[in-house]
Amino acid sequence: MRKLSLALLMPISLFAVLSCGTSTTEQTFDTSSLARMSPEEVEKVVEAFIMAEDSSTIQIPEGFFELSTQLILDNKKSVKIKGAGMDKTVLSFKNLKSGGEGVKIVGNNITVEDLSIEDAPGDGIKSQHTDGITFRRINVTWTNGDKSKNGTYAIYPVQCKNVVIDECIASHSKDAGIYVGQSENIIVKNSLAFGNVAGIEIENSDNAEVFGNTARDNSGGILVFNLPGLPKSDGKGTKIYDNDILNNNHENFATAIGEGPNGNTVTMIPPGSGVVLLAAKEVEIYDNRIHNNKTTGVAIASYQVTGFPTDAPNWSPYTTDVYVHDNSYERETLSMPDLTRELGQLISVHNAYGPAKTQDIIYDGIWDKAISETIDSNPMRVCIQEAGIENLHFTRFYLMEGEDHIESFKDYQLFQNCKVNVATDISSITSL
């Protein structure tokens, strides 16, 4: 399928300015009154990371630590990194001139808790190749106003196992606030993500549960993606439940693909997106409050909508086995879909309810013709069991012939009276 044409999708572009939302710029904590630690006290923290032994605790006292070097914990086991509290221990990387992430962790059974990380040039805190990583009560943010210069990810475990993110806060990242990639056995709970492009993202990962969180004032609230060409290909098995996914109408300030080394697919997410699935497999979305996201509450899409190549080994571009049920939706009366991204333009112009209508649920309707010649049998197994769905704005698109033939339908009945069993098991990490 060809990428959708801007020219085709812009008949109401006159109103684009009305769709540009911005989020709060509030910082969660005011740390200006904290004591600025001396160079000697800062150096003690750097040395504690370098000299840490297995089964030790790195205790970071109350204060504001201005670091000019990364903090690296390399190949350690059972280490706890502990501050005095998110509002009391601040690690600032504003003066870091080289390197990417502020804190980098490789090891097993590592816990980081009770501190804040500010203004890393790349990722706030990254954990890689770690079996057993817990982030608890940490706040990661950027304090400068030019968000295009902010770091990519705030909390960033990648290629990890047994991941717990609990009671954390992530804000103002130019990609995802809380991002878990190419990992397995994951809990993201009781956390807040705001002011990011993506609030919480699960990418190419297996066995994840995302619950009890608030994702507000991001461009997109909660994302589940499977992208091609990564060391770990198709992830599967994600449950998203009991979250507040609210007012995710922030402008998308991600670096566009081709415009820099950190360009990412997330740049295509239209502001006003609550939950977005892209080439996702086995996802259950239930018992969430999905309110006042101006473009759509839930978007179910296959990778073809990006217009990028879809050939990759051990990977499928289709979103399959999705179960959406028992969620609460609200739409603001005067809101309209975003027009700065092509998916938002598609929703605004071609939805089944008339121009510029916010949608509760959209499905791109792209299916694998190797399974069925028509969509009537629900070949991708997308099941929607929402109370009062006849009163919701649901649009299924027809995009199989590209930009020359786009249709939209309200035929939610095709996706009723079915159920997908999404199996997850987090029992092995609930004690972490």
TIVO-714484 format. One record per residue: residue in three letters; x, y, z of N, C-alpha, C in turn. Coordinates in steps of 0.2 Angstrom, whole numbers, plus 5000, padded with zeros to 4 digits. Layout:
! TIVO-714484
ALAXYZXYZXYZ
...
***
This chain:
! TIVO-714484
MET500449945000500050005000500450065000
ARG500350114996500650174996500550215002
LYS501050265004500850305009500350355007
LEU499950375012499350425010499650485008
SER499350515003499550585001499250645005
LEU499750685007499550745010499050785006
ALA499150795000498650834996497950804996
LEU497950734996497250704996496850715002
LEU497250725008496950725014496950795018
MET496950845014497050915017496450955015
PRO495850935013495350975011495051025017
ILE495251005023495051055028495651085032
SER496151085028496751115031496751185034
LEU496251215032496151285034496051285042
PHE495851235045495751225052496251195056
ALA496851185052497351145055497651185062
VAL497651245062497851285067497451265074
LEU496851245073496451235078496551165082
SER496951125078497051055080497751055084
CYS498151105084498751105087498751105095
GLY498751055098498751055106499451055109
THR499451085115500051085119499851065126
SER500351035129500251005136500551055141
THR500351035147500651075153501451075152
THR501751125155502451125155502651115163
GLU502251105167502351095174502851045175
GLN503351055180503751015183503450985189
THR503650915190503350885196503550905202
PHE504250925203504550945209504951015208
ASP504951055213505351115213505951095217
THR506551085214507151065217507651125218
SER507351185217507851245217508051255224
SER507751235229507951245236508451195238
LEU508551145234509051095237509751115237
ALA510151095241510851115242511251085236
ARG511651135233512051115227512651075230
MET512751015228513350975231514050995228
SER514550995232515151015230515450965225
PRO515950985221516350945216516550875220
GLU516750885226517050825229516450775231
GLU515850805233515250765234515050725228
VAL515050765222514850735216515350675214
GLU515950695215516450635213516350575217
LYS516150585223515950525227515450475224
VAL514950515221514450475218514650435212
VAL515050475208515350445202515850385204
GLU516250385209516650335212516250275214
ALA515650295217515250235220514950195215
PHE514850215209514650175203515150135201
ILE515750165200516350135197516550075202
MET516550085208516850045213516349995216
ALA515749995214515149955217515349885216
GLU515149845222515249775222514549745221
ASP514549675220513949635219513649645226
SER512949645227512549645233512749705237
SER512849755234513049825238512449875237
THR512449925241511949975240512350045239
ILE512150075233512450145232511950195235
GLN512150225241511650275244511850345242
ILE511350375239511450445236511150495241
PRO511450535244511050575249510650635246
GLU510350665250509950725248510350775245
GLY510150805240510550865237510450865229
PHE510750915226510750925219511450915216
PHE511550865212512150845210512250855203
GLU512650905201512750925194513350885191
LEU513250835187513750785184513950805177
SER514550795176514850815169515050745166
THR514950695169515050625167514450575168
GLN514450525164513950475165514050435171
LEU513450405174513550365179513450295176
ILE513850245177513850185173513950125178
LEU513450085179513550025183513649965178
ASP514149935178514349885172514449815175
ASN513949775173514049705174514049685182
LYS513549715185513549695192512949655194
LYS512949625200512349585202512049615209
SER511449615209511049625216511349695219
VAL511349745215511549815217510849855218
LYS510849895223510349945224510550015224
ILE510250055220510450125219509950165222
LYS510050195228509450225232509650295234
GLY509150345232509150415234508750425240
ALA508650485242508350505248507550525246
GLY507450525240506750535237506750575231
MET506250565227506150605220506250675221
ASP506050705226506050775227506650795231
LYS507150755233507650765238508350755235
THR508350695230509050685227508950695220
VAL509350735217509250755210509950745206
LEU509950705201510550695197510450735191
SER510850795190510750835184511350825179
PHE511150815173511650795168511650855163
LYS511450915165511450975160512150985158
ASN512650975162513350985160513650935156
LEU513350875155513650815152513750835144
LYS514350835142514450855135514550795130
SER514750745133514850685129514450625132
GLY514350575127513950515130513250525129
GLY512850475129512150485128511750485134
GLU511550425137511150425143511550455149
GLY511150475154511350495160511650445165
VAL511150395166511350335170511250275165
LYS511850225165511750165161511950105165
ILE511550055165511549995169511549935165
VAL512049895166512049825164512249775169
GLY511849725170511949675176511349635177
ASN511249615183510749565185510449595192
ASN509749595193509449605199509649675202
ILE509549725198509749795200509049835201
THR509149875207508549915209508849985209
VAL508350035206508550105206507950135209
GLU507950175215507350205218507550265221
ASP506950305222506950365226507450425224
LEU507450445218507850495215507550525209
SER507850585207507650615200508250615196
ILE508150615189508650625184508450675180
GLU508850725178508650785174509150795169
ASP508850815163509250845157509850805154
ALA509750745154510250705150510250715143
PRO510850715140510850735132510550685128
GLY510450625130510150565127509650545131
ASP509650475133509150445137509250465144
GLY508750465148508850485155509150425159
ILE508850365159509150305162509050245158
LYS509550215156509550155151509850095155
SER509450045154509649975156509649925150
GLN510149895149510249845143510549785145
HIS510249725142510549655144510549645151
THR510049665155509949655162509349605163
ASP509449555167508949515170508749535177
GLY508249565178507949585184508149655185
ILE507749705183507849775184507249805186
THR507249845192506749875195506849955195
PHE506449995193506450065193505850085198
ARG505950115204505450125208505450195211
ARG504950235210504950305213505550345210
ILE505650345204506150385200505750435196
ASN506050495195505750545191506250565186
VAL506150555180506550575174506250625170
THR506650685169506350745165506850785162
TRP506650835158507050885155506750945157
THR507150995159506951055161506951115156
ASN507251105151507351155146506751165142
GLY506651225139505951235135505951215128
ASP506551205125506551185118506551105118
LYS505951075117505951005118506250965112
SER506350995107506650965101507450945103
LYS507650975108508350965110508350915116
ASN507750895119507750845124508050775122
GLY508050735127508350665126507750625123
THR507950565121507450525117507050485122
TYR507250455127506850415131507050435139
ALA506550435143506650445150506950385153
ILE506450335154506650275157506650225152
TYR507150185151507350155145507650085146
PRO507250035148507549965148507449935141
VAL508049905138508049875132508449815132
GLN508149755128508449695128508549665136
CYS508049675140508049655147507549595148
LYS507549565154507149525156506849545163
ASN506249525165506049535171506149615174
VAL505649655170505749725171505149745175
VAL505249795180504749825184504849895184
ILE504349935182504350005183503750025187
ASP503850055193503350065198503350135201
GLU502850165201502750235205503250285202
CYS503450275195503850325192503550385189
ILE503950435187503650485183504150505177
ALA503850505171504350525166503950575162
SER504350635160504050685157504550725152
HIS504250745146504650795142505150755137
SER505150695136505550665132505350675125
LYS505750675120505550685113505350625109
ASP505350565113505150505110504650475115
ALA504850425119504450395124504650415131
GLY504250425136504350435143504550375146
ILE504150325146504250255148504250215142
TYR504850185140504950145135505250075137
VAL504950025135505249955136505249925129
GLY505849905127505949875120506349815120
GLN506149765116506449705115506649665121
SER506149665125506149635132505649585133
GLU505649555139505149505141505049505148
ASN504449495150504149495157504249565160
ILE503649595159503649675160503049695165
ILE503249735169502649765173502849845173
VAL502349885170502349955171501749975175
LYS501749995181501150015185501250075189
ASN500750105191500650155196501150215194
SER501250225188501650275186501350335182
LEU501650395181501450445177501850465172
ALA501550475166501950495160501550555157
PHE501950615156501650675154502150715150
GLY501850755145502250805141502750765137
ASN502650705135503150665131502750665124
VAL503150635119502850625112502450555114
ALA502750505116502350445118502450445126
GLY501850425129501850425136502250355139
ILE501950305137502150235138502150195132
GLU502750165131502750125124503050055126
ILE502750005123502949935124503149915116
GLU503749895115503949885108504349825107
ASN504149785103504449715101504649675108
SER504149675112504249645118503649595120
ASP503849545124503349485126503149495133
ASN502549475135502249465141502349525146
ALA501949575144501949645147501249655150
GLU501249685156500649715159500749785161
VAL500249825158500349905160499649925163
PHE499749935170499149955173499250005179
GLY498650035181498650085186499050145185
ASN499150165178499550215176499150275174
THR499450335174499150395171499550415165
ALA499350415159499650445153499250505151
ARG499450565152499150625151499550675147
ASP499250715143499650775140500250755136
ASN500250695133500750675128500450675121
SER500850665116500550665109500150595109
GLY500450545111500050475111500150455118
GLY499650425121499650405128500050335129
ILE499750275127500050215127500150185120
LEU500750155119500850135112501150055113
VAL500850015108501149945108501349945100
PHE502049935099502249935092502649865091
ASN502749845085503249795083503549825077
LEU504149845077504449875071504949825068
PRO505049825062505549785058506249795059
GLY506649745058507349755057507749755064
LEU507349735070507649745076507949675078
PRO508449665083508649595085508149555087
LYS507649585091507049545093506449565089
SER506149515085505649535080504949545083
ASP504449505081503849515084503749495091
GLY503549545095503349535102502549525102
LYS502349495108501649475109501549465116
GLY500849475117500649475124500649535128
THR500249585127500249645131499549655134
LYS499449665140498849685143498849765146
ILE498349805144498349875146497749885149
TYR497749895156497149895160497149945166
ASP496549975167496450015173496950075173
ASN497050105167497450165166497050225165
ASP497250285167496950345165497350375159
ILE497050375153497350395147496950455145
LEU497250515147496850575147497150635143
ASN496850665139497050735136497750725133
ASN497850675129498450665126498450705119
ASN498550775120498450815114499050855113
HIS499650835116500250875115500450875108
GLU500750935105501150925099501650875099
ASN501750845093502250795092502850825090
PHE503350825095503950855093504550815092
ALA504450745090504950695089505350715083
THR505950695083506350705077506150665071
ALA505950695066505750655060506250605057
ILE505950555054506450505051506750535045
GLY507450535045507850565040508150635042
GLU507850655048508150725050508650715055
GLY508850665057509350655062509450585064
PRO509950565068510050495070509550465074
ASN509150505078508650475082507950485079
GLY507850485073507250485070506850425071
ASN506250425072505850365074505150365072
THR504850305071504150295069503650335073
VAL503850355079503350385084503250455081
THR503650485076503550555074502850555070
MET502650495068502050495064501350495068
ILE501450485075500850485079500550545079
PRO499850555077499550615078499350635085
PRO499550695087499250725093498550705094
GLY498350685100497650665102497550595101
SER498050555102498050485102498050455109
GLY497550415110497550385117497950325117
VAL497750265114498050205113498250195106
VAL498850175104498950155097499350095097
LEU499050045093499349985091499649985084
LEU500249965083500549965076500949895075
ALA500649855071500949785070500949745076
ALA500549765081500549735087500149665087
LYS500349615092500149555092499849535099
GLU499249505099499049485106499049545111
VAL498549585110498449645115497749645117
GLU497749655124497049665127497049735131
ILE496549765129496449835132495749835135
TYR495749855142495149845146495149885152
ASP494549905154494449945161494850005161
ASN495050045155495350105155494850165155
ARG495150225157494750285156495150315150
ILE494750315144495150345138494750405137
HIS494950465139494550525139494850585136
ASN494550615131494750685129495350685125
ASN495450625121496050625116495750645110
LYS495950705107495550735102495550705095
THR496050655094496050625087495650555087
THR495850515092495550445093495750415100
GLY495250385103495450345109495850285108
VAL495650245103496050185102496150185094
ALA496850175092496950165085497250095084
ILE496950055080497249985078497449985071
ALA498149985070498449995063498949945062
SER499049925056499549885053500149925051
TYR500649895050501249935048501249975041
GLN500849945037500749975030500550045030
VAL500250065035500050135035500550185036
THR501150165038501750205038502050215031
GLY501950175026502150185019502950155019
PHE503150135024503850105024503850035022
PRO504450005020504449935018504249885024
THR503949835021503649785026503949715026
ASP504549715022504849645022505449645027
ALA505349595032505849585037505749515039
PRO506349485041506249415043505949405050
ASN505549355051505249335057504749395060
TRP504449425055504049485057503449495053
SER502949515056502349525051502149595052
PRO501949635047501649705047500949705050
TYR500549655051499849655053499849655060
THR499349695062499049695069498549635070
THR498649595075498249535075498049515082
ASP497549485083497349465090497249515095
VAL496749555094496649615098495949615102
TYR495949625108495349625112495249685116
VAL494749725114494649795117493949785120
HIS493949795127493249795130493249825137
ASP492649845138492449875145492849935147
ASN493049975142493350045143492850095143
SER493050155146492650215146492950265142
TYR492450295137492750345132492350415134
GLU492650465133492350535133492650575127
ARG492250615124492550665119492350735120
GLU492850775120492650845121492250875115
THR491750915117491250935112491550965106
LEU491951015107492251055102492951035099
SER493150975101493850955099493750925092
MET494350925088494350905082495050865081
PRO495050815076495650775075496250825073
ASP496850795075497450835073497550825065
LEU497850885063497950885055498650895054
THR499150885059499850895057500150825055
ARG499850775056500050705054499550675049
GLU499850635045499350605039498850555042
LEU498950525048498450475051497950525054
GLY498050575057497550625059497150655054
GLN497450665048497150695042496650645040
LEU496850575039496450525037495850515041
ILE495950525048495350515053494850575052
SER495150635051494750695051494350695045
VAL494650675039494250685033493850625031
HIS494050565032493750505030493450465035
ASN493350485041492950445046492250435044
ALA491850395047491250375045490650425048
TYR490850475051490350515055490350585052
GLY490750605047490750675044491450705046
PRO491550755042492250795043492350815050
ALA493050805052493250835058492950805064
LYS492850745064492450715070492950665074
THR493050685080493450645084493250575085
GLN493650525085493450455085493650415092
ASP493150375094493350335100493850275098
ILE493650245093494050185090494150185083
ILE494750175080494750165073495150105072
TYR495050075066495350015064495550025056
ASP496150025055496350035048496149985043
GLY495849925045495549875041495949845036
ILE496649845037497149805033497149735035
TRP497049695031497149625033497549585028
ASP497749525030498149475026497749435021
LYS497749455015497349415010497549345009
ALA498149325012498349255011497849215016
ILE497549245021497149215026496349215023
SER496149275020495449285018495449335012
GLU495049325007494949375002494549435004
THR494149425010493749485012493949495020
ILE493749545022493749565029493149535033
ASP492649505030492049495033492149435038
SER492649395038492749345043493149365048
ASN493349435048493749455054494449415054
PRO494849415048495449375048495949395053
MET496049455055496549475059496349475067
ARG495749445068495449435074495549495079
VAL495149545077495049605081494349605084
CYS494349605090493749595094493549655098
ILE492949685098492849745101492149735105
GLN492149735111491549725116491449785120
GLU491349835118491249895122490549905124
ALA490349925130489649935131489450005128
GLY488849995124488550055121488950075115
ILE489250025111489750045106489350075100
GLU488650065100488250095095488250165096
ASN488450195102488450265103489150295102
LEU489650255101490350275101490450295093
HIS490950335092491250345086491750285084
PHE491550235080491950185078492050185070
THR492650195067492750195060493250135058
ARG492950095053493450045050493550075043
PHE494250085041494450115035494550055030
TYR494450065024494750025018495250065015
LEU495850035016496450065013496850025008
MET496649965007496949915003497149934996
GLU496849984993497050004987497450074987
GLY497650094993498050154993497650214993
GLU497950274992497650334992497150354987
ASP497150314981496650324976495950294978
HIS495850254983495250224985495250214992
ILE494950264996494850265003494150265005
GLU493950215009493250215011493250205019
SER492650215022492650215029491950185030
PHE491850145036491250105038491150115045
LYS490550105047490350095054490250025056
ASP490449975053490249905053490549875059
TYR490449905065490749875071490549795072
GLN489949785069489649715070490149665068
LEU490549675063491049625061491449605066
PHE491549645071492049635077491749625083
GLN491149605083490749595089490649515090
ASN490449495096490349425097490949375096
CYS491449405098492049365098492549385104
LYS493049345105493449355111494149325109
VAL494649365110495349345110495649335116
ASN495949275117496249255124497049285123
VAL497149335127497849365128498149335134
ALA498649295134498949265140499549295142
THR499549325148500149345151500249315158
ASP500949315160501049285167501649325170
ILE501449365175501949415178502049385185
SER501949325187502049295193502749295195
SER503149285191503849285192504249345194
ILE503849405193504149465194503749515199
THR503249485201502849525206503149545213
SER503649505214503949515221504549555220
LEU504749575214505349615213505249695216
***
